[in-house]
Amino acid sequence: MATLTYVYADSTAVLGPLATYAEPHCYDLCSEHSERLTAPRGWEVVRLAVDAGPARPSGDDLEALANAVREAARTPQRRKPAPAEQSGSGGVRETDLMEVARRGHLRVLRSPEN
């Protein structure tokens, strides 16, 4: 895998290691496409050394994993259902589901106990 970046001022395409954050004019390429990359006529391709070895976990990776486990272990307090949330059809009410974890707009819910 490699990241492709264009330097329009120098008419150069730079192919290097995967970027650590998203840039608007960077493109991640698989190994096959990065090997076959060609540039437009008059452009130069600069290939930076790409580490092909397996990525080893870093301290940041371990810390992110520990934070995710801590967040998932926290159980929020259940609140009383508002009258509008009560189901009249005998189905499962949304308030019967307990939110276990949240990441952005995604939620992990625990099924109601029978």
Buried (B, 14 or more C-beta within 10 A) or exposed (E): EBBBBBEEEEEBBBBBEEBEEEEEEBEEBEEEEBEEEEBEEEBEEEEEEBEEEEEEEEEEEEEEEEEEEEEEEEEEEEEEEEEEEEEEEEEEBEBBBBEBBEEEEEEEEEEEEE
